[in-house]
Amino acid sequence: MPKTVDKISEQAAEQLAEQLGEETMSDSALQDVTENLNRLMHAGLYGVESPIERAMELIGDKYSFQIIHILYQFERQRFVELEQQIQGISPRTLSARLKHLEKFRLINRHQFPTIPPKVEYELTERGRDLAATLETLETWVNRWYPYTPAGA
């Protein structure tokens, strides 16, 4: 099972605390260290001055909006369910997008120890916050560029 960025950061923070001779770190100190490690691992993203460019780096690729929107609507989805709802996406592309969104802590991946393996995805707090923002974009698009079926 691949380790997520949060798990790696948390382990690194715990190792750092041990090296410093502390038995345990407070939750807030652990969160601060984890956040700083994430910033170091994703220095390219945090180094972009323009907020729009940072946002595009996070979710500007094809299908990311759709994945976030689906998870916002249905809360938890399995890989196959996401694949069925996104027209034209290949399994390889879906997998890459899910890993990217997980890397930046917009979604969580839950793997269950069953045979066959069961994996579900859901939005994190950050992802839900972003999804609410995307609803505003959806309203704007529907107002100014409404859907008109072909031949209508």
Stockholm file with secondary structure:
# STOCKHOLM 1.0

chainA/1-152         MPKTVDKISEQAAEQLAEQLGEETMSDSALQDVTENLNRLMHAGLYGVESPIERAMELIGDKYSFQIIHILYQFERQRFVELEQQIQGISPRTLSARLKHLEKFRLINRHQFPTIPPKVEYELTERGRDLAATLETLETWVNRWYPYTPAGA
#=GR chainA/1-152 SS CCCCHHHHHHHHHHHHHHHTTCSCCCHHHHHHHHHHHHHHHTHHHHTCCCHHHHHHHHHCSTTHHHHHHHHHHHSCEEHHHHHHHSTTCCHHHHHHHHHHHHHTTSEEEEEECCSSCEEEEEECHHHHHHHHHHHHHHHHHHHHSCCCCTTC
#=GC SS_cons         CCCCHHHHHHHHHHHHHHHTTCSCCCHHHHHHHHHHHHHHHTHHHHTCCCHHHHHHHHHCSTTHHHHHHHHHHHSCEEHHHHHHHSTTCCHHHHHHHHHHHHHTTSEEEEEECCSSCEEEEEECHHHHHHHHHHHHHHHHHHHHSCCCCTTC
//
